[in-house]
Amino acid sequence: MRKLLIIGIGSGNPEHMTIQAINALNRADALFIPTKGEKKTELAEVRREICARYVTRADSRTVEFAVPVRRTEGVSYDGSVDDWHARIAEIYERLIGSELGEDGTGAFLVWGDPMLYDSTIRIVERVKARGKIVFDYDVLPGITSLQALCASHRIPLNLVGKPVEITTGRRLAESFPARSQTSVVMLDGEQAFRRIEDPDAEIYWGAYLGTPDEIVISGRLADVKDKILATRAQARARMGWIMDIYLLRKGADFEE
Ligand SMILES: C[S@@+](CC[C@H](N)C(=O)[O-])C[C@H]1O[C@@H](n2cnc3c(N)ncnc32)[C@H](O)[C@@H]1O
């Protein structure tokens, strides 16, 4: 039976690769690598470097594929994501069917960890449910951008005994600071932290984590908000793209 390995490759530093991930990489006959267009060639570059550094078997093949752009006009957010996943599922189905032999193994190299704001597992399940190709799959964990953020700032994720929320910029206002003392924000194209006015809030922000371009800023939100906005805008203009994540905190350990 065909086999798929969904491998978490870490969030920018090739040294995030676990030994388990490296071994999985070398079990695959074909490595499926997404290319996301010119702006994010650095991301494709990290994947290529990982292959160059860690793939030791001579007969493994790299298969690059283009990820379609999500259509947003005239559809709801859910409808747009559903349509996008359906189109990616067709690409996966074609890759699995045409690039792998009956007993072949293929690997998807997933940024960070496949369980965190990533739909590879969901889409692979979709392909399985269509039933046109029979295959099995395993998931190998990776270092998330959230772990990279906390490590770079040298902070624990949670306050002692307290919960944590992971959310998107679009939904931040629903939770922080009223409902959550620690909120981690990913996929924030609007810099939602700029609208938080709480005088006690602290922010730990990071961009391009794990890469040579990593930038981190932390402090009382009111004091560093403008600095983060300016730094982010400059970096985005210089690089042509940006990936950033931040943690907002209110309160302290041992405080009810
Ligand atoms: C589609 S999600 C993928 C998350 C990934 N699966 C993970 O485990 O981190 C993309 C978001 O992750 C965050 N992200 C991923 N890599 C990052 C990095 N190296 N530096 C900063 N943020 C990053 C950003 O918030 C970005 O918008």
The ligand as an ORCA input file, in Angstrom:
! r2SCAN-3c Opt
* xyz 0 1
  C      -0.267     28.670      8.375
  S       0.406     28.987      9.954
  C       1.510     27.647     10.121
  C       1.955     27.411     11.552
  C       2.933     26.257     11.665
  N       2.310     24.988     11.355
  C       3.575     26.180     13.039
  O       3.640     25.048     13.584
  O       4.062     27.180     13.527
  C       1.440     30.351      9.569
  C       1.614     31.307     10.755
  O       2.542     30.752     11.664
  C       3.349     31.761     12.221
  N       4.748     31.477     11.854
  C       5.185     30.360     11.238
  N       6.512     30.363     11.119
  C       6.944     31.506     11.685
  C       8.226     32.084     11.883
  N       9.344     31.457     11.475
  N       8.302     33.278     12.515
  C       7.176     33.905     12.946
  N       5.933     33.417     12.776
  C       5.819     32.233     12.151
  C       2.829     33.085     11.674
  O       1.867     33.594     12.578
  C       2.181     32.660     10.383
  O       1.173     33.572      9.996
*
